Amino acid sequence: MLGLPQESPGLRIRDEDWTALIKQMADGDQSALERLYDTTSRLVFGLVLRILTDRATAEEVLLDVYSQVWRQATLYDRSRGAPLAWLMTIARSRAIDRLRSGRLEQQSKEPLEAVGELSAGTSSPEEAASISERRLLVRSALETLSPEQREVIELAYYGGLSHSEIASRLGQPLGTVKTRTRLGMIKLREALHPLGGQA
């Protein structure tokens, strides 16, 4: 009889690192968010893309996920689950919310006769309006960034590139890329502050 697979030491170390980064984020360390993003975003993006099947929408949701992670870092409790499980739960929830809102948008474009009654499992009009409002707030927050800040954040969050890859692609020093990302994230956090209680 085969035994259960053992947790690898590498996975334990990675979980400890991620737990430490989340704690640092809870203390207001924005560079911890950058490091968490660099080491987890490809996994998170993969899950979101599998749910939504549309790359552009998945890239928007990825930004939503890490914005929520930043805002809720103080709520993370290691005793209730591993950091990656917490992250993936947030990602799954955000992706499903977006999927539901997309279905509602599609229904609103159909003739009234074809729509029929909304099923009990569908988001209410209030929830759909809230999701739409959040999407507009995120888009307008991105517009507050300088072109340089927006470029590095889009390459990171939408392109899935690490700071080093961005620096290489843009021909910029790594420190410049990190600074632009950090300053851009500060601006985004301030602009997205109204979302604090809605996520």
Backbone as a ProteinNet text record, in pm:
[ID]
protein_1_A
[PRIMARY]
MLGLPQESPGLRIRDEDWTALIKQMADGDQSALERLYDTTSRLVFGLVLRILTDRATAEEVLLDVYSQVWRQATLYDRSRGAPLAWLMTIARSRAIDRLRSGRLEQQSKEPLEAVGELSAGTSSPEEAASISERRLLVRSALETLSPEQREVIELAYYGGLSHSEIASRLGQPLGTVKTRTRLGMIKLREALHPLGGQA
[TERTIARY]
84.8	0	88.1	56.5	135.7	98.3	199.8	174.1	131.2	82.1	44.2	169.2	163.7	280.1	315.8	442.8	490.4	505.3	481.2	503	652.6	692.2	835.2	888.3	1017.1	1076.2	1070.7	1086.9	1083.2	948.9	840.3	706.3	686.3	737.5	725.7	799	920.9	999.8	927.4	872.6	800.1	677.7	603.4	488	529.9	641.4	691.3	728.9	793.2	830.1	705.9	605	482.2	408.1	406.8	343.2	412.7	546.1	622.8	592.5	579.8	549.6	411.1	314.1	179.1	180.1	258.5	270.1	333	436.8	500.8	402.5	319.8	217.8	119.5	80.8	-11.9	47.5	181.4	251.6	276.9	227.1	238.7	358.4	429.8	547.8	505.4	512.1	468.1	563.4	691.3	784.4	751	687	643.8	536	447.9	346.2	412.5	513.9	585.5	649	711	777.5	675.2	562.1	457.1	403.6	381.1	333.2	432.6	561.4	664.4	667.3	640.5	653.3	522.4	408.3	280.5	192	218.5	123.1	99.4	199.7	177.8	79.4	89.3	-5.1	-145.9	-156.3	-286.7	-347	-264.8	-314.2	-364	-293	-334.2	-473.6	-501.9	-633.7	-741.4	-714.3	-811.8	-840.8	-736.1	-753.5	-834.4	-812.3	-889.7	-1038.9	-1071	-1211.7	-1273.9	-1200.8	-1258.8	-1238.7	-1132.7	-1096.4	-1071.6	-1065.5	-1036.1	-917.6	-808.2	-683.5	-696	-758.9	-769.4	-849.3	-957.5	-1039.3	-962.2	-891.3	-811.8	-703.6	-645.6	-541.8	-600.2	-721.8	-787.5	-816.1	-864.1	-896.6	-770.1	-657.6	-531.5	-499.1	-517.3	-494.7	-590.5	-716.8	-815.9	-771.8	-720.7	-679.7	-570.9	-465.8	-354.1	-390.1	-485	-535.3	-607.2	-687.9	-760.4	-663.3	-563.3	-462.9	-394.6	-361.7	-296.9	-390.1	-516.3	-610.8	-642.6	-641.2	-684.9	-571.1	-448.8	-334.1	-346.3	-403.8	-417.8	-515.8	-601.5	-700.7	-649.7	-532.1	-482	-444.9	-491.5	-464.3	-401.6	-273.2	-198.4	-259.3	-320.9	-377.8	-500	-557.5	-676	-641.6	-513.5	-476.5	-345.5	-286.8	-159.8	-179.8	-73.4	-85	-134.8	-85.3	-127	-274.9	-323.7	-466.2	-551.1	-506.4	-576.8	-579.5	-464.4	-453.4	-544.6	-541.6	-621.3	-771	-808.7	-950	-997.2	-913.7	-946.7	-955.7	-857.9	-854.8	-978.1	-1013.9	-1130.4	-1257.8	-1270.7	-1388.4	-1399	-1287.3	-1286.2	-1319.7	-1262.3	-1285.9	-1432.5	-1490.5	-1630.9	-1721.5	-1688.5	-1764.4	-1761.8	-1643.6	-1632	-1708	-1701.3	-1773.6	-1923.8	-1975.6	-2118.7	-2154.8	-2069.7	-2101.7	-2098.5	-2010.7	-2005.6	-2131.7	-2184.9	-2310.2	-2425	-2425	-2530	-2520.6	-2397.3	-2379.9	-2432.1	-2402.7	-2448.8	-2601.6	-2661.3	-2807	-2869	-2803.9	-2860.5	-2858	-2774.2	-2766.4	-2866.8	-2924.3	-3020	-3159.4	-3245.5	-3384	-3449.9	-3540.2	-3606.5	-3671.8	-3731.7	-3799	-3700.5	-3576.8	-3478.3	-3417.6	-3426.1	-3359.9	-3434.6	-3564.9	-3641.9	-3613.2	-3647	-3623.5	-3480.5	-3423.8	-3289.8	-3299.3	-3203.6	-3204.9	-3165.1	-3198.3	-3169.5	-3020.3	-2935.5	-2790.8	-2721.8	-2794.7	-2734.7	-2721.4	-2618.7	-2599.3	-2718.9	-2748.8	-2858.2	-2814.5	-2910	-2873.5	-2782.9	-2803.9	-2719.5	-2574.8	-2555.9	-2420.5	-2354.3	-2430.8	-2376.3	-2335.3	-2416	-2382.8	-2256.9	-2244.3	-2126.4	-2000.1	-2010.2	-1895.1	-1857.3	-1957.2	-1931.5	-1865.9	-1912.8	-1856.1	-1710.2	-1681.6	-1543.1	-1453.5	-1503.1	-1424.5	-1389.6	-1489.3	-1464.3	-1363.5	-1372.9	-1279.7	-1136.9	-1121	-987.3	-931.6	-1015	-967.6	-927	-1008.5	-973.2	-851.8	-833.3	-713	-588.8	-595.7	-481.4	-448	-549.5	-527	-457.3	-454.2	-385.7	-234.6	-189.2	-45.8	24	152.6	232.4	246.8	275.4	291.3	397.7	506.5	613.5	566.3	491.3	439.3	337.4	249.1	147	211.4	316.8	384.2	441	513.1	572.9	466.2	360.7	254.5	178.4	151.3	82.2	167.5	298.3	385.9	390.8	386.5	391	257.8	150.4	21.8	-49	-39.8	-108.9	-19.8	111.5	202.8	265.4	250.8	306.2	458.2	520.5	667	719	838	903.6	970.6	1016	1087	1208.5	1282.4	1402.1	1366.1	1258.3	1214.8	1168.8	1101.9	1057.9	1179.2	1276	1397.5	1467.9	1476.2	1540.6	1463.3	1331.9	1249.3	1255.9	1255.1	1253.3	1393.1	1495.8	1631.4	1651.6	1585.2	1593.5	1664.5	1728.3	1787.5	1677.9	1713.4	1618.1	1562.3	1647.5	1603.1	1497.6	1513.1	1415.6	1280.3	1283	1158.8	1089.9	1166.6	1108.1	1049.3	1120.1	1071.7	943.7	940.7	819.5	701.7	727.8	621.4	571	663.3	626.1	544.6	592.5	519.6	382.1	377.1	249.7	152.7	203.4	116.8	64.5	147.6	102.4	-14	2.9	-105	-231.2	-213.6	-330.3	-399.8	-321.5	-380.7	-464.3	-411.1	-486.4	-613.1	-599.8	-714.8	-820.8	-777.3	-871.7	-919.7	-882.3	-923.2	-1074.1	-1158.3	-1303.9	-1352.2	-1270.8	-1312	-1288.7	-1221.6	-1179.1	-1282.8	-1403.7	-1505.5	-1586	-1562.7	-1648.9	-1591.8	-1464.3	-1400.9	-1424.6
-118.8	0	123.4	219.9	341.5	436.2	500.8	599.7	732.1	820.8	953.9	1032.5	1119.9	1199.1	1294.1	1306.7	1394.9	1536.4	1635.5	1774.4	1796.1	1851.9	1871.9	1985.9	1978.2	2087.9	2218.9	2210.9	2331.7	2402	2323.7	2381.7	2448.3	2382.4	2441	2575.1	2579.6	2702.9	2812.9	2775.7	2872.7	2926.1	2838.7	2881.6	2977.6	2947.9	3037	3172.9	3171.9	3298.1	3379.3	3314.3	3384.3	3436.1	3356.5	3400.7	3526	3525.4	3642.1	3764.5	3743.7	3855.7	3913.8	3827.2	3875	3954.5	3907.8	3981.8	4118.6	4123.1	4251.1	4343.8	4288.7	4369	4425.4	4343.4	4388.8	4504.9	4509	4619	4736.2	4728.3	4839.8	4836.2	4722.9	4711.1	4679.6	4780	4759.9	4671.4	4670.6	4583.9	4436.9	4406.7	4269	4227.2	4321	4291.7	4260.6	4337.5	4313.3	4173.9	4137.1	4005.9	3892.5	3912	3809.6	3794.9	3907.2	3904	3829.6	3863.7	3801.7	3649.9	3600	3455.6	3378.1	3448.5	3376.1	3410.8	3521.2	3570.4	3473.5	3396.9	3303	3193	3145.9	3044.5	3102.8	3222.9	3288.1	3316.4	3369	3400.9	3274.5	3163.4	3037.4	2995.4	3008.1	2972.1	3065.8	3195.9	3294.3	3273.6	3248.5	3228.2	3101.5	2995.7	2872.2	2897.1	2982.3	3009.8	3100	3204.5	3306.5	3278.7	3207.7	3171.7	3291.7	3410.8	3530.9	3601.2	3611.4	3662.6	3806.7	3894.6	4035.1	4048.9	3975.9	3981.1	3921.4	3812.3	3748.7	3843.4	3921.4	4016.9	4127	4171.5	4271.1	4212.4	4089.2	4024	4003.7	3975.1	3957.3	4082.8	4200.2	4325.2	4335.8	4299.1	4300.9	4210.4	4092.1	3994.5	4052.9	4108	4158.1	4287.5	4364.4	4480.8	4434.1	4329.1	4274.8	4211.7	4141.5	4080.9	4189.1	4300.6	4411.3	4465	4486.7	4543.9	4448	4316.9	4220.6	4143.4	4188.3	4116.8	4104.8	4204.4	4200.1	4091.5	4044.9	3942.9	3800.2	3785.6	3651	3580.7	3455.3	3375.3	3243.3	3226.1	3107.2	2977.7	2983.9	2861.6	2811.9	2899	2859.6	2810.6	2816	2765.3	2824.4	2755.7	2799.5	2928.1	3009.2	3135.9	3119.4	3017.5	3000	2962.8	2884.6	2849.3	2974.8	3063.5	3190.2	3274.5	3285.5	3362	3306.1	3173.6	3108.7	3120.4	3121.4	3139.7	3278.3	3379.5	3515.9	3521	3460.9	3463	3394.5	3279.6	3206.1	3288.5	3349.3	3430.2	3549.1	3617.6	3731.8	3688.4	3576	3528	3489.4	3422.9	3383.5	3505.8	3606.3	3732.3	3793.5	3795.5	3854.9	3772.1	3640.5	3552.3	3579.7	3592.7	3620.3	3756.7	3856.7	3989.8	3989.7	3910.5	3898.8	3836	3738	3674.5	3774.4	3857.5	3958.4	4059.8	4100	4193.3	4132.3	4003.9	3934.5	3929.7	3901.3	3895.4	4030.8	4139.6	4272.3	4308.8	4241.5	4268.3	4184.6	4082	3995.5	4058.5	4021.4	4070.3	4024.9	4104	4075.7	3937.8	3898.5	3767.9	3652.6	3671.8	3563.7	3549.5	3654	3651.5	3565.5	3579.5	3504.3	3556.5	3476.9	3518.5	3483.9	3570.2	3542.4	3425.8	3336.6	3222.2	3270.3	3190.8	3229.4	3242.2	3169.2	3172.8	3289.7	3370.9	3481.5	3603.2	3683.4	3805.3	3896.8	3969.8	4066	4188.6	4271	4394.5	4483.8	4483.9	4564.7	4515.8	4381.4	4325.9	4356.6	4343.9	4372.8	4518.7	4608.8	4751.5	4777.9	4708.9	4725.4	4679.4	4566.1	4514.2	4611.4	4664	4759.9	4886.4	4931.5	5051.2	5026.9	4908.4	4875.5	4874.1	4818.2	4811.5	4952.5	5042.7	5181.4	5249.2	5221.8	5281.4	5233.9	5104.7	5050.7	5115	5126.1	5187.8	5333	5409.2	5549.1	5560.7	5464.8	5465.6	5446.4	5357.4	5336.3	5463.2	5542.2	5665.3	5772.7	5759.1	5857.9	5837.5	5724.7	5694.7	5768.8	5793.2	5848.1	5739.3	5776.7	5674.6	5570.3	5614.5	5521.3	5422.7	5474.2	5386.3	5288.2	5339.4	5252.4	5142.5	5178.3	5080.6	4965.1	4996.2	4886.7	4804.5	4869.8	4795.1	4706.8	4758.1	4675.4	4556.4	4577.8	4465.6	4361.4	4408.4	4315.6	4243.8	4319.7	4260.2	4200	4264.2	4213.2	4121.7	4148.6	4067.3	3953.6	3956.3	3851	3852.7	3969.4	3977.4	4013.6	3962.6	3999.3	4134.8	4193.6	4321.9	4310.9	4201.7	4183	4174.8	4103.6	4090.8	4225.4	4305.2	4438.1	4526.6	4523.5	4604.2	4567.4	4439.1	4392.2	4437.2	4424.2	4460.1	4611	4692.1	4837.5	4898.5	4817.4	4871.2	4971.1	4948.9	5038	4965.6	5040.5	4976.9	4911.8	4801.1	4728.5	4818.4	4899.9	4990.9	5088.9	5137.6	5230.9	5162.5	5039.4	4963.5	4940.5	4901.8	4876.2	5003.7	5115.1	5242.4	5285.3	5276.2	5313.2	5225.2	5095.9	5004.3	5041.7	5065.5	5097.7	5226.6	5331.9	5459.3	5445.3	5367.8	5343.5	5269.3	5170	5093.6	5181.9	5275.9	5369.1	5452.4	5504.7	5584.8	5500.9	5376.3	5289.7	5261.9	5236.2	5207.5	5325.3	5446.2	5564.9	5581.1	5560.2	5576.8	5470.1	5350.7	5239.6	5230.5	5325.4	5324.8	5310.7	5373.7	5357	5212.5	5123.4	4983	4905	4964.5	4893.3	4804.6	4851.2	4771	4683.1	4689.8	4615.8	4481.9	4456.7	4335.3	4219.9
0	0	0	-86.8	-95.9	17.2	73.2	178	117.2	202.1	156.3	120.8	19	-15	99.2	124.5	230.3	175.1	261.3	221.2	205.8	94.1	69.7	154.6	196.1	272.8	194.7	61.3	-21.4	-12.2	-9.1	0.3	136.4	242.5	376.5	383.2	326.1	327.6	249.1	132.8	49.9	125.1	192.2	271.5	381.9	447.4	553.1	495.4	379.3	313.5	279.9	221.7	183.3	306.1	413.8	538.3	590.3	585.3	630.7	544.3	411.8	322.7	353.2	378.8	410.5	540.7	638.1	764.6	740.1	656.4	623.4	552.2	463.4	395.9	497.7	594.7	698.6	776.8	784.2	851.5	758	631.9	538.8	445.2	438.7	352.6	208.8	120.5	-17	-96.9	-59.7	-132.8	-108.7	4.4	31.6	-68	-105.3	-206.3	-339.9	-375.4	-501.1	-501.6	-388.9	-382.3	-384.7	-316.3	-318.7	-461	-528.1	-666.1	-754.7	-742.6	-827.4	-814.2	-693.6	-671.4	-685.2	-691	-694.9	-814.4	-884	-983.9	-1098.9	-1136.5	-1248.1	-1208.4	-1085.2	-1037	-1028.4	-972.2	-957.4	-1095	-1185.9	-1319.8	-1390.6	-1373.6	-1435.1	-1390.9	-1260.9	-1208.7	-1264.2	-1260.6	-1307.4	-1456.2	-1533.7	-1677.6	-1706.4	-1627.7	-1646.2	-1622.6	-1524.9	-1493.9	-1600	-1640.2	-1728.7	-1877.5	-1911.7	-2050.2	-2141.7	-2086.5	-2165.1	-2100	-2175.1	-2118.6	-2067.2	-2145.1	-2104.6	-1974.8	-1964.1	-1842.2	-1725.3	-1749.7	-1644.3	-1593.4	-1682.5	-1642.4	-1553.9	-1583.8	-1498.4	-1360.4	-1358.8	-1231.9	-1148.2	-1214.2	-1141.9	-1060.6	-1119.4	-1046.8	-928.5	-949.6	-840.6	-725.5	-760.6	-659.1	-569.8	-630.7	-549.6	-477.3	-529.3	-456	-330.4	-344.1	-228.6	-128.8	-178	-89.4	-7.1	-71.2	0.7	109.6	73.9	169.9	285	257.2	358	423.7	402.8	461.3	612.8	677.2	823.7	868.4	777.5	812.8	797	731.4	704.9	835.6	848.9	967.6	923	948.2	903.3	955.6	1074.3	1132.4	1054.2	968.9	891.6	752.1	715	583.1	534.7	437.4	379.5	300.1	286	213.9	70.5	1.1	-137.9	-146.4	-51.6	-49.7	-28.9	59.7	85.2	-42.2	-106.5	-231	-339	-355.2	-459.1	-430.8	-303.9	-268.7	-310.7	-283.6	-325.9	-477.8	-545.9	-693	-751	-697.1	-746.1	-726.7	-610.4	-580.7	-676.3	-698	-790.1	-932.9	-975.1	-1111.9	-1130.8	-1032.3	-1042.1	-1041.8	-959	-960.8	-1099.6	-1161.1	-1294.7	-1398.1	-1383.8	-1475.6	-1468.2	-1346.4	-1328	-1386.2	-1362.3	-1414.7	-1566.9	-1626.5	-1772.2	-1827.3	-1755.8	-1798.8	-1792.5	-1688	-1676.2	-1789.3	-1824	-1934.9	-2064.8	-2084.4	-2205.9	-2208.9	-2093	-2086.1	-2117.7	-2074.4	-2098.6	-2246.4	-2325.8	-2469.7	-2548.8	-2484.1	-2552.5	-2549.9	-2646.1	-2641.3	-2512.3	-2461.2	-2334.3	-2333.7	-2446.7	-2452.1	-2432.6	-2476.4	-2470	-2331	-2250.7	-2121.2	-2021	-2015	-1916.8	-1777.5	-1678.9	-1541.7	-1501.6	-1417.4	-1364.3	-1268.1	-1275	-1182.4	-1043.5	-943.1	-804.9	-780	-854.2	-833.1	-901.2	-977	-1050.1	-960	-982.6	-905	-920.8	-816	-821	-900.6	-943.7	-1013.8	-929.2	-796.7	-708.3	-711.5	-708	-713.6	-847.2	-955.4	-1088.3	-1098.2	-1042	-1043.9	-962.1	-849.8	-765	-837.3	-906.6	-982.5	-1093.3	-1162	-1269.8	-1215.1	-1099.5	-1035.9	-997.4	-943.4	-907.2	-1029.9	-1139.5	-1262.6	-1310.6	-1307.5	-1348.7	-1257	-1126.6	-1030.6	-1056.2	-1086.4	-1115.6	-1242.5	-1345.4	-1470.5	-1449	-1374.8	-1353.6	-1262	-1170	-1085.6	-1171.2	-1269.1	-1359.1	-1437.5	-1467.8	-1543.3	-1461.2	-1327	-1243.2	-1244.5	-1295.3	-1296	-1409.3	-1388.5	-1498	-1604.4	-1730	-1833.7	-1797	-1731.8	-1693.9	-1587	-1487.9	-1382.3	-1438.9	-1523.7	-1583	-1666.6	-1740.1	-1825.7	-1743.8	-1633.9	-1556	-1484.1	-1436.3	-1367	-1464.4	-1584.3	-1683.9	-1725.9	-1740.9	-1778	-1666.6	-1541.3	-1428.3	-1411.1	-1398.5	-1366	-1485.5	-1600	-1717.8	-1800.6	-1799.1	-1878.6	-1800.1	-1666.4	-1582.4	-1575.2	-1603	-1603	-1463.8	-1431.4	-1305.9	-1324.3	-1214.6	-1223.9	-1315.3	-1302.8	-1386.1	-1533.9	-1565.1	-1704.3	-1760.4	-1676.6	-1720.1	-1747.6	-1654.8	-1671.9	-1802.1	-1830.1	-1952.7	-2076.5	-2071.2	-2186.5	-2215.4	-2109	-2127.1	-2136.3	-2108	-2107.5	-1995	-1881	-1764.7	-1649.8	-1559.8	-1441	-1355.5	-1291.6	-1207.3	-1097.5	-1036.4	-929.3	-978.1	-1101.3	-1159	-1175.2	-1225.9	-1245	-1110.7	-1008.2	-876.2	-816.6	-832.5	-779.1	-848.9	-981.6	-1055.4	-1014.7	-998.9	-957.4	-818.4	-726.4	-588.4	-582.9	-651.8	-651.3	-718	-825.5	-892	-802.3	-727.7	-637.4	-523.5	-476.3	-372.3	-425.9	-547.9	-609.3	-627.5	-674.9	-694.7	-562.3	-459.3	-329.3	-280.4	-298.2	-256.6	-340.8	-471.6	-560.6	-536.3	-495.5	-475.3	-330.9	-248.4	-107.3	-89.2	-176.1	-159.5	-168.2	-229	-240.9	-113	-15.5	105	168.3	183.9	250.9	160.4	28.1	-64.1	-106.6	-81.5	-132.5	-40.6
[MASK]
+++++++++++++++++++++++++++++++++++++++++++++++++++++++++++++++++++++++++++++++++++++++++++++++++++++++++++++++++++++++++++++++++++++++++++++++++++++++++++++++++++++++++++++++++++++++++++++++++++++++

